[in-house]
Amino acid sequence: MEPICLLSIVISPAIEDTIVDWLLDRNEISGFTSSPIYGHGSSAHSLSIQEQVAGRKKQVLFQIHMPSAQAQAVLKDLKQEFQGSGIHYWIMPLSDAGHLD
């Protein structure tokens, strides 16, 4: 069995609809989860004045579990199509994932 992973993508809410449409158009993605989140950190250059005062930045998290090779292909295309958009990502191996029927 091919290894599976969890691809997590963190984006600005400004491009949420664009990313949703992009992910839905991908044949290798059967579904994904999205959640509003807050990013915290000391990197003032990436925060507006209001975010610096609040100490947090609104963001959106997408998570997709899929075969590792497919995740790498999605990530490659994401990097090409959304270069410079400030997207943050990580990939973590999963020991198992699925649906309980």
C-alpha positions as CSV (number, residue, x, y, z in Angstrom):
1,M,0.0,0.0,0.0
2,E,1.3,3.5,-0.9
3,P,2.1,5.7,2.0
4,I,-0.5,8.3,2.9
5,C,0.0,11.8,4.4
6,L,-1.8,14.8,5.6
7,L,-1.2,17.9,3.5
8,S,-1.9,21.1,5.5
9,I,-2.1,24.5,3.7
10,V,-2.5,27.8,5.5
11,I,-3.7,30.8,3.5
12,S,-4.9,34.3,3.8
13,P,-8.8,34.6,3.9
14,A,-8.4,36.9,0.9
15,I,-7.7,33.9,-1.4
16,E,-9.9,31.4,0.3
17,D,-12.5,31.1,-2.5
18,T,-9.8,30.9,-5.1
19,I,-8.1,28.0,-3.3
20,V,-11.4,26.2,-2.6
21,D,-12.2,26.3,-6.4
22,W,-8.6,25.2,-7.2
23,L,-8.8,22.3,-4.8
24,L,-12.2,21.2,-6.1
25,D,-10.9,21.2,-9.7
26,R,-8.2,18.7,-8.8
27,N,-9.1,15.2,-9.9
28,E,-6.8,13.6,-7.3
29,I,-8.5,15.3,-4.4
30,S,-11.7,13.6,-3.4
31,G,-12.4,16.0,-0.5
32,F,-10.8,18.3,2.1
33,T,-11.5,20.1,5.3
34,S,-11.2,23.8,5.9
35,S,-11.2,25.8,9.1
36,P,-10.8,29.4,10.1
37,I,-7.7,29.8,12.3
38,Y,-5.4,32.4,13.9
39,G,-1.7,32.6,13.3
40,H,0.5,33.8,16.1
41,G,4.2,34.8,15.9
42,S,6.8,37.5,16.3
43,S,7.2,38.2,12.6
44,A,5.9,41.8,12.6
45,H,6.6,42.3,8.9
46,S,3.9,39.9,7.9
47,L,1.3,41.5,10.3
48,S,-0.8,44.6,9.8
49,I,-0.8,47.2,12.6
50,Q,-4.1,45.9,13.8
51,E,-2.8,42.3,13.8
52,Q,0.3,43.4,15.7
53,V,-1.9,44.9,18.4
54,A,-4.2,41.9,18.5
55,G,-1.2,39.5,18.5
56,R,-2.8,37.3,15.9
57,K,-3.6,37.0,12.2
58,K,-6.8,35.5,10.6
59,Q,-6.0,32.7,8.3
60,V,-7.6,29.6,6.8
61,L,-6.4,26.0,7.2
62,F,-7.0,23.3,4.6
63,Q,-6.2,19.7,5.3
64,I,-6.2,16.8,2.8
65,H,-5.2,13.2,3.4
66,M,-4.0,11.5,0.3
67,P,-1.2,9.3,-1.1
68,S,2.2,11.0,-0.5
69,A,3.1,11.1,-4.2
70,Q,-0.2,12.9,-5.0
71,A,0.4,15.4,-2.2
72,Q,3.8,16.2,-3.7
73,A,2.2,16.8,-7.1
74,V,-0.5,19.0,-5.6
75,L,2.2,21.0,-3.7
76,K,4.3,21.4,-6.9
77,D,1.3,22.8,-8.8
78,L,0.3,25.0,-5.8
79,K,3.8,26.5,-5.7
80,Q,3.7,27.3,-9.5
81,E,0.2,28.8,-9.5
82,F,0.3,30.7,-6.2
83,Q,3.9,31.8,-6.0
84,G,4.3,34.9,-3.8
85,S,0.9,34.4,-2.1
86,G,2.4,33.7,1.3
87,I,0.9,30.2,1.5
88,H,2.4,28.1,4.3
89,Y,2.2,24.3,4.2
90,W,3.4,21.1,5.8
91,I,3.1,17.4,5.0
92,M,2.9,14.8,7.8
93,P,2.9,11.0,7.3
94,L,-0.2,9.2,8.5
95,S,-0.3,5.7,9.8
96,D,-4.0,5.3,8.7
97,A,-7.0,7.3,7.4
98,G,-10.4,6.4,6.1
99,H,-14.1,6.3,6.7
100,L,-16.1,4.1,9.1
101,D,-19.0,2.6,7.2
